[in-house]
């Protein structure tokens, strides 16, 4: 395939409104899921968190530290194919992604998420760079491998890891933390593990048939090439990985799923990575457009500059604050947060 015919790892846009179209053997349904309000909530949570942190006298956050907040919406119907063709109504339930951690802390880095049973050190490295977790690495590898099956369709930089052997080399190297201890990897790690049961539980009470999930992700800084590739790998996991495992968990709950179970990803960001700018997200002239997305035809990640969605106006009109977000605040690095853990404005109320 010629370079000019290849897709970028994400589709730049000024709108995260999407019409999801399903037309399987017994399906004929569609639904529009707007994106601006969700991303206003996710962005405001981040802004409020930093403000509270500053008021408590903490040092200014290092610019290399990234933060993310996330929400997931499940799409389903209360009928199933045993009754014949499905109806044209799609039902939804949404939840902010909250990791039920051992502590009451809702500010979690990849290191905080590590499963202690599978931790190990790379002895040859300095103490600050040694920590590894085999389960964390295995979930990254599955997403890398899934992306490798479709990588020929995408245009990506040489820094993008697209093979298991290259990932293994990165895991044993001194820059693994810098390359993969990202907020988005923390979210993927959770969703590919404990998050599966939570998603199934959210839908199983009412669902007879499950179409898929929409992941809305706010990241303070645009995603790197490897996080983009891994998210695409998650979307292409019908044979092995996230979607395969989700199907299995749903089947255990007696919920039918479409053959090509959907994972759609919508991202907004406020800052560019070091050495890059946000111009790529400012180029499209599609503000207010409702994108059409058919998971049987194409897979893509929609990414926008957060403010282009009109989130500032929504935050003001709806008087949004951190209290409107009931999820985890994912961070790429660990830092002192004892006072934050006790702050009533940050702690989730039972």
N, C-alpha and C positions, 0 to 999 in steps of 0.2 A: 504494500500500500504506500502511495506517495505521501510525503510529509504534508502537503497542502490538503490532503483529503482526511487527515487524522484529526480527532477531537482533542481539545485541551482537557486537562484533568478536571477542570470545573467550567461551568458556563456562567460568565459574568452577566449580571442583570441589575436593574433598578427595581425589580418587583419580585416578590417571593409568593405571589398568588398563583396557585396551580389548580388546574382542573384535571382530576385523575379519572381516566377512562378505562373501564374494564369490559372486555368483550370476549370472554372465554366461551367454551362450548355451551354452558348453561348460564352465562352472565350477559347482562346488558344494563350496565349501571355507570353512573359518573357522579362526581361530587367536586365542588370547588372548596379548597381549604385556603383561607387567606393567611398571609404570613406576617403582616406588619405589626399587629397587636402582640402576637407571641414574642416577636423579636424586640418589641418595646419593653415587655416585661423582663426578658432575659438581659437586655442591655442595662435597664434601670437597676436591676439587682447588682450587677457588677459596679456601676457608678456609685450606688449607695454604699456598697461594701467598702470601696476604697475611701469614701468620705468618712465613714465610721472609723476605719482603721487610722486615718490621719488624725481625727479628733482625739484618739486615744494615745497619741504621741509616738506612734511607730515611725521608724525611718521610712523615707520615700522608697517605694518599690523599685527594684532594679528594672531597667527598661527591657532586659532580656527575659523577664518573668512574664508568662502569659496566663490569662485566666479564661475560663469558659463556663457557661451555664447552658443547660439543655432541657428540652421538652420533647416528649414523644406522644403522637396521636395514633391510636389504633383504628382501623377501618374494618367494619364487619356488618353483618346482617343477622337478624334473629331467626331467619329461616335457613334451611340447608337444601342440598340438591336431591335429597330423598323425596322431597315434595315436588320434584320437577324443576322447572326453571326458577331461578332466583328472582326476587322482586327487584325493582329499580331503585329502591331506597337503600342508602348506605348510612349506617349509624357510626358515630364516633365517640371515643372517650380519650381525654388527654390527661397527662400527668407530667409534672416536673420530675426530672431524673434525680432521685434522692438515694444515695448509697447508704444502706443501713450498716454503719460502721460500728466497731467495738466501743468506741468512745462516742460522746455526744457531739463531737466536732463535725461540722458540715463543710469545713475547708480542707480539702484533701488533694494531695499530690499523688503521682504514680507510686512513689515509695510508701506512702501511707496506705495505698490500696494493696500492696504486696501481701500475698498469702504466706504467713510465716512458715507453713509446713514445707514450702518449696523454695525458700530463699537459699542463695549461695553467694559466695564471693569469687571474683576473679583475682586470685592471689597476686598475680604479677602487677596489678595496678595499684595506684595510690589509694589509701583508705576511703577518700571521698568519692572515688569512682568505681569501687569494687562491687557494690550491691547489685545482685541480679535475682530474678525469680523465674523458674522454669515455665510456670503456667502463663505468666505474662508474655514470655518469649514465644511460647507455642501459639498463643492467640494472634500475636503479630504475624508469625510465620504463616498461619492459615490464611490470613488476609493478603499477605504478600503473594502466596502461591495462587490464590484465586485471581488476583489481579494479573499475574503472569500469563494466565490463560487468555486474557483479552487485551494485554498490553500493546499488541500490534496495532490496535485501533486508536491509540492515544499518542499524543506528542508530549514528551516529558524530557526533563534534563538528565544528564548523566548521573546526577546525585541521587536519582530515584532508584531505590532498591527494588528489583523485580525478580529476584531469585532467592531461594532458600539458602543456598550456599553463601551468597553475599550477605544475607542477614546474619547467619551464624558468625561470619567474620566480624560484622559490626558488633554483635553481642559480646564477643571476647575482646573487643578493642576499647581504647580509653575514651572514645567519643560517643558511646552508646547512650549515655544519659542525655547529652546534647541533641542527639538525633531522634530519640524515641521516647524520652520522658516528657512528652507533650500532653497538654490537657486533652486533646482529641483522642490520644492513645489511651488515656485513663478512662474516658467515656466508653470507648470501644471494648476495653478490657472488662469493664463492668457489664455492659450489655451482652457480651458473648458468654458471660458466666451467670452470676446470680440474677442479673437483669432479665434473663429468659423467663424464669418462673414468675417474676413480677408482671411482665407483659401479659403472659398467659392468664394470670389471675385477674388482671384488669378487664380482660375481654370475656373470660369464660362464663361469667354470671349471666350474660345476655346473648352471647354469640352462638350462632349455629354454623356460621360460615365466615371465614376470616380472609380479608383481601390483602392486608398488609399494614405497614406502619410508616409514619412520616416522622423523621427525626429533624427537629429544629435545633440548631446549634449556634449560639453566639460565642465568638472567640474574640478576645480583645485584639489579637493580631491575626492577620490572614494565615491560613493553614499552609504548612510546608508541603513540598512535593510528596514526601513519604506518607503524611497523614491523608492527603488527597487520595493517593494510590491505595492505601489500606481501606479507606471508606468505600472506594469503588470495589475493592475486593469483598467487602462485606455485602455489597449489593449483588455481587455475582457468586453467592454462596449457596445456590440451590442444590448443588451436588454435595458440598461438604462445608461445614462452618455455621455461621450465625443463623441463616434462614433455614437450613436443614435441621438444626437443633431446635429452632423455634417451632417448626412443623411438628416435630416429635413431642415437644412439651404440650402443644395444643391438642394433638391426637390423644394424649393421655387424659386431657380434660374433655374428651369427646367433642371437640370442635373441628369441623371440616376446614380445609384450607384450599385456596386455589393452587393449581399446579405450579405456576410461576409466582410464588409468593413475593410481594413487593416490599422493598425497603427504599423509600425516597428520602433524600437528604437535602435540607435547605440551610444555608449558612449565611451569617452576617458577621462583619468584622469592622473594627474602627481604625486599626492601625495596619501599616504595612510591615513585613519582616525587615530586618536590618539590611540595608543596601538596596531596598526596593521601594517603590511608592505605590499609592493606591490608584494610579491612573487606569490600570486595567479594569477596575470596577466602575470607573466613571465614564468609560467610553460608550456603553450601550445606550440607545435612545428608546428605551422600552418601559418607561415609568407608567405604572397603571395597567400594564399588560397582564392578562391571565394566561399563563403558559399552559399548554396541553401536554399531559404526560401519560403515555401508555407504556406500562412496564414490559409489555410483550414486544415492543418495537425498539425501545432505546433506554439506556441507563445513563443518567447524568447527575452531577451535583450542581445545584443552583447556588451561586454565591453573590452577595451584594454588600456594598458599603452600608453599614447600619443606618446612618442618617439619611441616606437616599430613600429609605422606606417611609420617611415621615414619622419616625419613632419619637422624636422630640415633642412634636405636637400631641401625639397620642399620650405620652407620659404626663404632659401638662393637663390635658383634658380629663384623663382618667385618674389623675392624682396618684400615679403609680409609685411604689417604693419597694424596698427589699422584701417587705411583708407580703407582696403579691407573688413572690417566687418561693416555692416550697421545696426547692431542690438543693443539691450539693453545689458548692462553689469549687470548681476544679482548678487547680493551680499546677504549673509546670515545675515549681521548686518548693522545697520546704522552707519555712521561716517561722520565727517566733510568733505565737498566736495565743498564748495562755489567756490574756485579757479578752481577746476576741471570742474565745470559746465560752466565756461567762457572760458576754454582753447580750442583754435581752433582745436587742434589735437584730442580732445575728442568729441567735439560737432559734431553732424551729420549735414552735409550740405544739405540744401533744394534742 
